[in-house]
Amino acid sequence: CSVAQSVAAARALAQAQGIDYTPNGRLATNLILACENMADHLSHFYLFFMPDFARADYRSHDWHAQTHERFAAQTGSASRDALPARAEFLHITGLLAGKWPHSLALQPGGTTRALEPRERIRLQTIIFGFRRFLEQTLFGDALEVVAGLDSADRLNEWAQRHRDSDFGRFLLLADRLKLDRLGRAAVGFMSYGAYHIGEARSAPLFSPGVWDGGYAALQPEAITEDISHSWMHAQRVPRHPYNGSTLPDADAANGYSWCKAPRYAGRSLEVGALARQLVDGHPLVRDLAGASGGNVRNRVVARLLELARVVPAMENWARELRHAQPYCNQGILPTDGQGMGLVEAARGSLGHWLQIKHGRILNYQIVAPTTWNFSPRDVNRIPGALEQALVGTEVGVDGKDTVAIQHIVRSF
């Protein structure tokens, strides 16, 4: 997630400098970040998640032969369809940022790569090509129709009519294997908000906030990191990232993970596409999670729903880019100061916290989405989302039937 990390770093620096993005810079940043996130969702579905259903563990099921032909790792027909579509889509980053990964075009005040009119046409063509792949292959339906599904009943009706689409195939497997009962965690959900659009004070495409049976506004000051069960030292109590430290200690007495334990007002939270759509209030995800909480099926549904919601937004952002208008504001780093950069990567909420003293970096702490979801227990011995989701999973005699564990871990 090099783009997400770059955007978070740029936002932290922008806050420290007290500058805002230009309109073109904001749109270009959205497009670059969305390109990486949507490519990640596509890769997750076709290359990591669905191939598990083609494994020999499922050979006794009547759907296995067809699933194996379509989704088997490396040899399935799905990868031959998805990989060229993904490769073409990633040309967006080449146009807007020069290269991927590790572009230097993402800066505190916007981006450094201005588009010519013919390049904007090329950008729009690439996005349209990706839409066509999604509509013809992944969904078998218009993106707006998928994004408009507003309840579990409507999703089930849609799945019956689109069994030949890859999303339809997943929904069939999810129903047969009861994936809505697998990988549940009794935690809340958080999103930093995604894709800042329009002017600086306008609402982003996906709202920030916390969902724990109801919506609450995001309060970044409520975030702390606990290392009581991590291979870390020199931090005796949970601290906000501005005051945190990252000093490894492989001999820490109670440690069992290199992850810290991020908490929000002391609560363990899940982040990711499911959290983003819950916080944003999408009716389908609210209905699914209201009935069965966070689980394997709902996490995958939310990822694919984001493809249907974000790609049309990308089309709009490409149209809104203005020729001969600036893409980046310039700023001066302060001698002393601090800044916070919050962004949504494909896997969830990513935060950078920077402190500057006498013109040098005093402290720089990063809390990644994986740290939220894969966190160990905290000082109160409350585990993170994945650890909770794994508890009680049926693994068969002597733990040999581990495919359920693969589904749960991959769902995060």
NULOLO-897481 format. One line per 4 residues: number of its first residue (from 1); for each residue x, y, z negated of C-alpha. Coordinates in pm, whole numbers. Last residue first. Layout:
REM residues N
NUM) X,Y,Z ~ ... $
This chain:
REM residues 412
412) -928,-928,-691 ~ -1125,-1189,-496 ~ -794,-1365,-429 ~ -757,-1455,-797 $
408) -1112,-1586,-822 ~ -1106,-1783,-495 ~ -769,-1941,-575 ~ -893,-2043,-920 $
404) -1191,-2214,-757 ~ -948,-2407,-533 ~ -783,-2554,-843 ~ -943,-2898,-851 $
400) -639,-3074,-999 ~ -686,-2933,-1349 ~ -645,-3270,-1520 ~ -992,-3370,-1402 $
396) -1178,-3078,-1251 ~ -1094,-2706,-1265 ~ -1422,-2557,-1385 ~ -1360,-2191,-1469 $
392) -1440,-2109,-1831 ~ -1201,-1817,-1859 ~ -1071,-1707,-1519 ~ -1280,-1388,-1501 $
388) -1160,-1275,-1844 ~ -796,-1302,-1736 ~ -880,-1124,-1414 ~ -1054,-832,-1588 $
384) -799,-762,-1860 ~ -781,-928,-2199 ~ -898,-793,-2538 ~ -644,-886,-2807 $
380) -712,-561,-3000 ~ -357,-442,-2923 ~ -422,-515,-2555 ~ -438,-844,-2371 $
376) -265,-874,-2034 ~ -353,-659,-1733 ~ -428,-822,-1399 ~ -714,-591,-1296 $
372) -577,-260,-1423 ~ -213,-339,-1341 ~ -315,-461,-997 ~ -474,-123,-929 $
368) -146,57,-1007 ~ -61,283,-1299 ~ 249,485,-1208 ~ 460,688,-1451 $
364) 717,957,-1373 ~ 898,1137,-1656 ~ 1146,1423,-1685 ~ 1199,1473,-1312 $
360) 1434,1767,-1268 ~ 1393,2141,-1215 ~ 1447,2230,-1582 ~ 1162,1995,-1678 $
356) 921,1824,-1439 ~ 651,1574,-1541 ~ 474,1343,-1294 ~ 172,1112,-1336 $
352) 79,885,-1044 ~ -253,698,-1039 ~ -394,415,-829 ~ -755,297,-856 $
348) -853,-2,-646 ~ -726,-287,-431 ~ -766,-97,-102 ~ -596,207,-256 $
344) -810,473,-420 ~ -622,790,-518 ~ -530,993,-825 ~ -225,1221,-829 $
340) -141,1400,-1153 ~ 96,1694,-1190 ~ 335,1845,-1441 ~ 538,2158,-1492 $
336) 880,2313,-1539 ~ 1109,2462,-1276 ~ 812,2473,-1044 ~ 821,2316,-698 $
332) 752,2567,-423 ~ 464,2524,-180 ~ 391,2503,191 ~ 50,2424,334 $
328) 22,2153,599 ~ -183,2068,909 ~ -217,2420,1046 ~ -475,2498,1319 $
324) -371,2482,1685 ~ -632,2215,1763 ~ -896,2147,1499 ~ -962,1800,1357 $
320) -1338,1757,1302 ~ -1386,1490,1569 ~ -1128,1261,1406 ~ -1295,1310,1067 $
316) -1633,1212,1213 ~ -1501,890,1366 ~ -1328,810,1037 ~ -1665,844,860 $
312) -1807,584,1100 ~ -1516,354,1000 ~ -1570,413,627 ~ -1920,275,569 $
308) -1910,-53,763 ~ -1555,-129,649 ~ -1660,-43,294 ~ -1940,-300,315 $
304) -1678,-561,396 ~ -1493,-490,74 ~ -1814,-473,-130 ~ -1930,-813,0 $
300) -1593,-962,-98 ~ -1615,-834,-456 ~ -1980,-941,-485 ~ -1909,-1298,-383 $
296) -1620,-1350,-626 ~ -1793,-1197,-926 ~ -1860,-866,-1100 ~ -2208,-860,-1243 $
292) -2477,-1114,-1145 ~ -2814,-941,-1116 ~ -2715,-578,-1164 ~ -2400,-643,-963 $
288) -2604,-746,-658 ~ -2857,-463,-693 ~ -2592,-192,-756 ~ -2395,-332,-462 $
284) -2694,-309,-229 ~ -2801,34,-358 ~ -2463,207,-307 ~ -2425,421,-617 $
280) -2076,566,-575 ~ -1972,406,-902 ~ -2093,64,-787 ~ -1938,109,-443 $
276) -1597,205,-582 ~ -1605,-67,-851 ~ -1680,-337,-593 ~ -1407,-201,-365 $
272) -1144,-214,-639 ~ -1112,-152,-1012 ~ -1218,-357,-1315 ~ -1202,-202,-1661 $
268) -1082,-292,-2011 ~ -1208,-33,-2258 ~ -1007,169,-2514 ~ -1132,502,-2379 $
264) -1007,372,-2046 ~ -741,104,-2086 ~ -426,11,-1898 ~ -257,-306,-2031 $
260) 105,-317,-1912 ~ 200,-573,-1653 ~ 528,-766,-1684 ~ 328,-1035,-1864 $
256) 351,-1271,-2165 ~ 485,-1041,-2433 ~ 425,-1096,-2804 ~ 787,-1086,-2921 $
252) 942,-879,-2640 ~ 1239,-1083,-2513 ~ 1209,-987,-2144 ~ 1223,-620,-2241 $
248) 1147,-378,-1960 ~ 1137,-1,-2030 ~ 845,178,-1866 ~ 757,481,-2077 $
244) 438,673,-2146 ~ 374,1035,-2239 ~ 216,1152,-1912 ~ 76,798,-1878 $
240) -144,841,-2188 ~ -13,627,-2472 ~ -110,310,-2652 ~ 104,266,-2969 $
236) 457,139,-3037 ~ 613,232,-2704 ~ 985,153,-2701 ~ 953,-196,-2549 $
232) 818,-390,-2251 ~ 752,-756,-2168 ~ 384,-694,-2225 ~ 145,-806,-2500 $
228) 150,-491,-2717 ~ 230,-274,-2414 ~ -83,-54,-2411 ~ -141,211,-2145 $
224) -389,496,-2187 ~ -657,665,-1974 ~ -910,887,-2154 ~ -739,1204,-2021 $
220) -852,1100,-1673 ~ -1218,1165,-1764 ~ -1440,1030,-1485 ~ -1809,1114,-1508 $
216) -2037,843,-1646 ~ -2277,613,-1460 ~ -2477,336,-1624 ~ -2438,-32,-1711 $
212) -2066,38,-1745 ~ -1988,240,-1434 ~ -1706,496,-1449 ~ -1655,792,-1220 $
208) -1528,926,-890 ~ -1764,954,-591 ~ -1699,795,-253 ~ -1691,1034,47 $
204) -1544,1306,-172 ~ -1756,1591,-312 ~ -1662,1945,-213 ~ -1432,2161,-427 $
200) -1130,2151,-197 ~ -1329,2213,120 ~ -1448,1939,351 ~ -1364,1581,263 $
196) -1166,1405,-8 ~ -1148,1037,81 ~ -1201,826,-230 ~ -1312,870,-590 $
192) -1102,774,-891 ~ -1312,460,-935 ~ -1386,262,-1250 ~ -1583,-48,-1350 $
188) -1683,-194,-1687 ~ -1583,-533,-1818 ~ -1744,-869,-1896 ~ -1569,-1059,-1617 $
184) -1728,-1304,-1376 ~ -1509,-1519,-1153 ~ -1763,-1762,-1012 ~ -2140,-1744,-1052 $
180) -2195,-1532,-740 ~ -1974,-1781,-558 ~ -2257,-2031,-571 ~ -2078,-2273,-334 $
176) -2366,-2299,-85 ~ -2462,-1932,-120 ~ -2106,-1801,-86 ~ -2052,-2034,208 $
172) -2358,-1895,388 ~ -2255,-1538,301 ~ -1910,-1604,446 ~ -2055,-1737,770 $
168) -2278,-1429,798 ~ -1975,-1205,753 ~ -1802,-1399,1031 ~ -2102,-1359,1260 $
164) -2284,-1668,1383 ~ -2522,-1678,1087 ~ -2653,-1333,1172 ~ -3033,-1368,1139 $
160) -3022,-1564,813 ~ -2757,-1327,676 ~ -2983,-1026,738 ~ -3263,-1181,534 $
156) -3019,-1254,252 ~ -2884,-897,262 ~ -3239,-759,260 ~ -3321,-964,-48 $
152) -2998,-860,-223 ~ -3089,-496,-170 ~ -3001,-183,28 ~ -2859,-289,363 $
148) -2792,47,530 ~ -2415,0,563 ~ -2483,-318,761 ~ -2728,-138,992 $
144) -2492,158,1034 ~ -2210,-75,1131 ~ -2417,-215,1415 ~ -2453,-594,1418 $
140) -2255,-912,1484 ~ -2079,-839,1156 ~ -1717,-952,1190 ~ -1712,-1025,1563 $
136) -1911,-787,1780 ~ -1973,-499,1539 ~ -1632,-516,1372 ~ -1447,-551,1701 $
132) -1644,-263,1857 ~ -1577,-40,1557 ~ -1204,-111,1596 ~ -1219,-8,1961 $
128) -1408,311,1867 ~ -1137,398,1614 ~ -867,350,1878 ~ -1056,561,2133 $
124) -1102,844,1884 ~ -729,852,1816 ~ -650,850,2190 ~ -883,1146,2237 $
120) -703,1319,1948 ~ -375,1250,2125 ~ -501,1424,2438 ~ -586,1732,2231 $
116) -238,1746,2068 ~ -210,1621,1713 ~ -2,1783,1438 ~ 233,1561,1235 $
112) 360,1713,909 ~ 69,1622,684 ~ -118,1801,405 ~ -1,2039,131 $
108) 175,1787,-95 ~ 319,1590,200 ~ 229,1275,394 ~ 452,1266,704 $
104) 728,1068,530 ~ 588,734,644 ~ 678,426,445 ~ 478,165,639 $
100) 387,257,907 ~ 528,510,1150 ~ 500,862,1288 ~ 224,978,1054 $
96) -75,1073,1267 ~ -19,884,1592 ~ 172,594,1438 ~ -83,569,1158 $
92) -364,544,1412 ~ -164,271,1589 ~ -275,58,1292 ~ -606,-7,1470 $
88) -431,-179,1762 ~ -250,-417,1527 ~ -568,-491,1330 ~ -768,-573,1644 $
84) -481,-790,1772 ~ -473,-976,1436 ~ -849,-1026,1402 ~ -932,-1233,1710 $
80) -641,-1477,1702 ~ -682,-1491,1323 ~ -1045,-1595,1366 ~ -962,-1880,1607 $
76) -792,-2076,1331 ~ -428,-2187,1366 ~ -247,-1946,1131 ~ -452,-2041,822 $
72) -770,-2228,915 ~ -1059,-1981,959 ~ -1259,-2071,1270 ~ -1180,-2436,1335 $
68) -1167,-2507,962 ~ -1503,-2340,904 ~ -1663,-2549,1179 ~ -1522,-2870,1034 $
64) -1605,-2773,675 ~ -1976,-2692,709 ~ -2101,-3041,629 ~ -1898,-3051,310 $
60) -1668,-3351,243 ~ -1362,-3164,379 ~ -1386,-2897,108 ~ -1065,-2969,-84 $
56) -893,-3016,255 ~ -863,-2641,293 ~ -1074,-2445,544 ~ -1253,-2258,265 $
52) -918,-2118,147 ~ -866,-1971,496 ~ -1147,-1720,422 ~ -962,-1525,154 $
48) -607,-1457,268 ~ -579,-1402,644 ~ -932,-1313,760 ~ -1084,-1138,459 $
44) -773,-987,304 ~ -631,-879,639 ~ -953,-697,729 ~ -969,-526,391 $
40) -601,-429,424 ~ -657,-284,771 ~ -945,-83,622 ~ -722,51,343 $
36) -431,136,574 ~ -651,316,826 ~ -846,488,551 ~ -524,635,411 $
32) -409,765,750 ~ -754,900,838 ~ -807,1067,501 ~ -461,1226,518 $
28) -542,1360,866 ~ -869,1510,742 ~ -702,1674,439 ~ -417,1807,649 $
24) -660,1946,906 ~ -850,2129,631 ~ -523,2255,475 ~ -436,2084,148 $
20) -423,2276,-179 ~ -135,2424,-375 ~ -63,2460,-748 ~ 291,2325,-724 $
16) 239,2062,-996 ~ -101,1977,-847 ~ 54,1940,-501 ~ 332,1721,-643 $
12) 80,1484,-803 ~ -124,1487,-482 ~ 184,1401,-272 ~ 274,1112,-504 $
8) -80,972,-485 ~ -82,1007,-106 ~ 255,831,-76 ~ 142,544,-299 $
4) -176,504,-94 ~ 28,507,227 ~ 274,245,97 ~ 0,0,0 $
